[in-house]
Amino acid sequence: MKSGLLGCCFLFGAAAAAGQANSPAPKAVAPAANQEQGARSNDQEQPQAEVSPKEARAFTRRGWVGYRDFGARGDGTTDDSEAIVAAHAFANQHGLPVKADNRATYYIGGRERTAVIRTNTDFGTAAFIIDDTEVQNRNAPVFLVGSGRQPFPLKGISSLRRNQEKIDASLPGPCLITVTDTSVKRYIRAGLNQNNGAAQTDIFLADRAGAVDRNAPIIWDFDRITEITALPVDEQPLTITGGRFTTIANRAESKYTYYSRNIAIRRSNVVVNGLEHRITGEGDQGAPYGGFLNIQDCANVTVRNTLLTGHKTYSTIGAAGKPVSMGSYDISANRALNVSFINCRQTNDIDDRTYWGIMGSNYCKNMVYDSCVFSRFDAHMGVANATIRNSTLGHMGINAIGSGTLTVEHSTIRGTHLVNLRSDYGSTWQGAFVIRNCVFVPAGGRPVSPSLIGGAYSGQHNFGYTCYMPERIVIENLRIEDAQHPEQYRGPAVFANFNPEMTDESYQQKFPYVVTKEVVLRNVTSASGMTLRVSDNTYLFRNVKLNIQ
């Protein structure tokens, strides 16, 4: 793998933009991309564009630059990646926006090139073909939305407490704080993808005086801190508009070698509006994808009016030595705060089970779906506060673990459960569920015996934390469409049977489960006409107070 610090010169011999047809296109000097999925753009040496003073003045007077200015053909067959990299490098140096040619089709081959976006970019109605059939570095994003600001270590902070309101630090302005304790393992996964967990980590916002944003609180106690850094937040919004992207899918062996040929967002305060992403060329085998929109180590990202595509599901042998379906995503969010998807949908049928759920996330806070039509909402290694409103979710429904409040309102959920608490991470939610004015279509209308809250917990596995069920669940104005159901159907249940073996006091949990205290039901009706009951496992949920109003 090439080092991101080894630069190479890109010399563009193609003709420049109209008005410069007789002059060679500007040069650009840029390092080869070496962007691992988790790396921050600040850690990379950035490309530098070299143009003549006359050309620089002309671009500055015009007020924007385009890919044609740097030699892009836009014919759909010539690899335009070097021209795209150069255009953004010049734009970044001079603070100019970038505009694509609306009539162009830009082909991006498998060479290791990443265009760093630090200025407003209008892809318009231009088409971009990203060919993943032969790729030099599957971890190198095509575009990286980065910050020019550099992270720095925080000195003198040796511990933190859950919900701590202020840190002892004087900051240059609002900062994104990332903290890690490698001596503590959390999210020790169970099941077919079992693992040994991940180092305890958290991410939060603090202002100049060190006050922590109460809407995104610290969620762990840190008795020891291995590393703590602050990244100054870019306070001016950066916008990315339009673009008709098509990925020609990889044909690699079906194993966990994730492809990250994507738009990686590593800057705070970003708006993506009107983008489209489609996928072609999926065959009998392929490696999974880590999200065409990959949002990480940032805050305040909004994706609007965007069309995305679910990836075909492939299987491999998991960590437990058994076949397992691999998660493959068009949306990925990791260590990100205040991420919203508004009026977004996907190209394929949200009930088509041959396609994986479109989104996966880890370590996020304050995630929102509003007016979206997607196959899934998912939080693997925890989300603190999530809201789904005015949306329709398909065959994978809502899968989550985390803390705070999960709010679902004015939405239709077509998954197996109204909300599924992921059993591979302990079916844990430390907080509350609020569900209002929703329709639940169990398993998309297939005949099943539905339960509203799904999950499983044996009490024999150490996940690295105490596991909770939501302390309080409020469900009001819910319609359960259970007209299609199996024979001997007993009616819908609030809770699935989380542990069929735990039927009396003789069953001992090594790691006890903290069960829900109260469920409030207001105007819950079913198409079958049957009354909602607590669970098939009346012993496990014997102390739940069912408050029917």
C-alpha positions, -999 to +999 in steps of 0.1 A: +000+000+000+013+034-009+020+059+018-003+089+019+028+110+023+044+100-009+034+126-035+032+120-072+027+145-100-004+145-122+002+162-155-030+168-175-024+171-213-060+174-222-074+207-234-087+231-207-121+247-205-136+267-233-115+299-239-084+280-230-086+254-258-051+260-270-034+258-236-025+227-216-046+220-186-032+231-152-009+207-133-017+193-099+005+177-073-013+153-050-004+124-027-018+090-035-049+083-013-044+060+017-075+067+036-086+039+058-123+040+066-117+052+101-090+078+094-096+115+096-089+138+066-069+160+089-042+133+091-036+133+054-013+154+033-036+174+010-032+177-028-018+209-041-028+223-075-003+242-097-017+265-123-003+296-140-010+330-124-031+339-155-052+308-151-056+313-113-068+349-119-093+338-145-107+311-122-109+335-093-127+362-114-152+336-126-158+326-090-157+288-093-138+259-110-149+229-129-134+196-137-131+205-174-107+232-163-083+205-152-086+182-182-117+161-175-133+147-207-166+138-191-172+113-219-180+083-197-150+062-207-119+084-200-107+082-164-113+117-150-102+110-115-070+130-117-088+160-131-114+158-103-087+156-076-069+186-092-100+207-094-108+203-057-072+208-047-072+242-065-106+251-051-094+243-016-063+265-020-083+294-032-116+290-014-137+285-046-167+264-051-166+235-076-192+229-103-196+198-125-207+200-161-244+191-161-240+173-194-209+153-185-205+117-175-173+113-154-157+079-153-137+071-121-116+040-125-098+019-099-067+040-094-059+052-058-071+087-060-092+107-035-106+142-042-107+162-010-137+185-007-134+216+015-156+240-005-192+240-016-196+215-045-224+214-070-224+181-089-257+192-106-271+166-130-237+153-140-233+115-139-204+098-122-195+062-129-174+046-101-159+013-114-150-011-086-142-041-107-104-035-105-094-014-075-059-005-062-071+003-027-106-006-016-102+017+015-096+049-006-127+070-008-135+087-041-144+120-023-134+130+012-153+159+027-126+171+051-117+199+075-086+221+073-086+222+111-063+198+130-071+177+161-050+182+191-045+163+224-062+175+255-038+177+285-047+173+322-079+153+319-074+119+335-111+108+340-147+116+330-181+107+344-213+097+327-234+128+321-206+151+332-216+187+323-182+203+319-147+193+312-117+211+326-104+226+293-101+260+276-108+254+239-103+276+208-141+273+201-166+245+198-148+212+196-156+176+190-140+156+218-131+119+213-120+099+243-108+063+246-099+039+274-082+008+259-083-010+292-121-014+292-139-035+266-175-028+256-198-043+230-184-078+233-205-093+205-223-127+208-235-150+180-221-158+145-201-126+144-188-129+179-157-109+190-137-097+220-153-063+221-140-028+214-121-003+235-145+020+255-149+052+235-171+082+234-175+114+214-192+146+224-193+184+218-179+210+241-179+248+238-151+272+243-155+270+281-156+232+281-194+229+287-206+196+272-236+197+249-264+182+270-282+169+240-253+146+233-241+136+268-211+116+279-224+080+281-196+062+300-176+066+332-139+069+323-118+060+353-088+060+330-082+078+297-058+063+272-063+091+246-084+123+244-084+147+215-102+178+204-111+187+169-122+223+163-156+223+146-160+241+112-189+264+120-197+275+084-219+250+066-205+232+036-230+220+009-228+192-016-256+193-042-268+169-068-248+142-086-260+110-103-236+084-091-235+047-102-212+021-087-202-008-108-200-033-080-168-052-071-166-089-080-143-098-051-145-129-029-175-128-005-157-121+028-154-092+052-131-070+031-153-039+031-151-015+001-150+022+009-151+037-025-175+064-015-181+099-003-165+100+032-177+129+054-152+138+081-162+175+086-189+189+108-217+211+095-223+195+061-255+194+040-259+168+012-289+176-010-303+159-041-277+132-045-285+099-062-266+066-059-273+035-079-255+001-081-250-021-111-231-053-119-238-073-087-232-109-095-229-143-078-202-130-054-190-097-040-174-081-010-196-059+012-196-021+012-191+003+041-215+030+030-216+052-001-223+080+024-198+073+052-202+098+080-176+096+108-159+118+135-181+148+129-213+166+140-243+182+124-246+164+091-279+166+071-288+145+041-318+158+022-338+147-009-314+119-016-319+086-034-298+056-023-296+019-031-295-013-010-267-038-017-272-074-026-267-097+004-238-121+002-228-147+028-194-159+042-181-179+072-184-159+104-162-158+135-181-187+149-172-209+119-207-209+105-223-193+074-235-158+080-250-130+059-227-100+056-240-065+063-235-042+033-245-006+035-252+025+014-253+046+046-228+042+074-224+065+104-197+060+131-188+083+160-211+110+146-234+134+164-266+150+151-270+132+118-303+136+100-318+121+069-347+141+055-370+131+026-347+103+015-355+069-001-340+040-018-342+027-054-350-010-045-381-025-028-378-020+009-394-054+015-370-073-008-351-095+015-323-102-011-310-067-003-293-059+030-307-031+052-295+002+039-280+018+070-256+008+098-242+029+126-219+028+157-212+052+186-237+078+173-259+103+191-291+121+180-298+103+147-330+113+128-350+098+100-377+123+088-399+115+058-377+086+047-386+053+029-358+029+038-354-008+045-339-003+079-327+019+108-298+002+126-276+010+156-249-017+162-226-004+190-251+020+205-269+052+197-278+078+223-312+092+213-328+085+180-360+097+162-379+082+133-408+103+121-431+105+090-412+075+076-418+039+063-393+012+071-392-021+053-382-057+060-354-051+085-374-024+104-358-008+135-328-025+150-310-008+178-293-008+212-283+023+231-295+048+256-316+079+260-350+082+242-360+063+210-389+082+195-410+067+166-439+087+154-463+090+124-445+061+107-452+027+093-429-002+103-429-034+082-402-054+101-406-085+122-409-063+153-420-028+158-385-023+175-359-050+177-333-048+204-302-064+189-295-097+207-258-098+195-252-068+217-273-077+247-307-064+236-300-033+258-316+001+259-310+023+289-337+048+287-372+051+272-393+043+241-420+067+229-441+054+200-470+076+187-494+075+158-478+045+140-488+015+119-471-018+125-473-043+096-456-074+111-431-090+087-445-069+058-479-087+060-466-123+061-485-146+086-466-144+119-473-141+156-461-105+162-445-089+192-438-052+194-405-053+211-381-080+199-348-093+213-331-121+232-311-124+263-297-155+279-280-139+309-249-161+303-228-137+281-207-108+293-213-079+268-190-055+287-219-036+304-251-042+323-280-048+299-313-030+303-346-030+287-363+004+282-373+014+317-406+029+304-424+023+271-452+046+260-472+035+230-502+055+218-524+054+187-508+023+173-526+001+146-513-035+143-521-049+109-522-086+119-551-098+098-527-124+083-517-147+111-510-184+117-535-208+132-539-209+170-529-172+170-532-158+205-529-121+196-500-097+195-476-094+224-457-064+238-425-084+243-411-114+224-400-144+244-365-130+252-354-162+270-375-194+265-354-212+291-362-187+319-396-199+330-392-199+368-368-190+396-345-220+390-329-203+360-299-183+371-285-154+350-247-149+354-253-113+341-288-102+352-311-083+328-328-052+340-364-056+327-389-028+318-408-013+347-438+001+329-456+000+296-482+026+289-508+017+262-532+043+247-555+034+218-536+003+206-558-016+181-553-047+159-568-058+126-574-093+141-594-077+169-573-095+195-561-078+226-525-070+232-509-092+258-475-089+276-455-119+263-454-156+258-429-155+287-451-144+315-424-152+341-397-131+327-420-101+324-440-108+356-431-075+372-439-052+342-467-028+351-491-027+321-509+006+322-538+005+296-555+039+292 
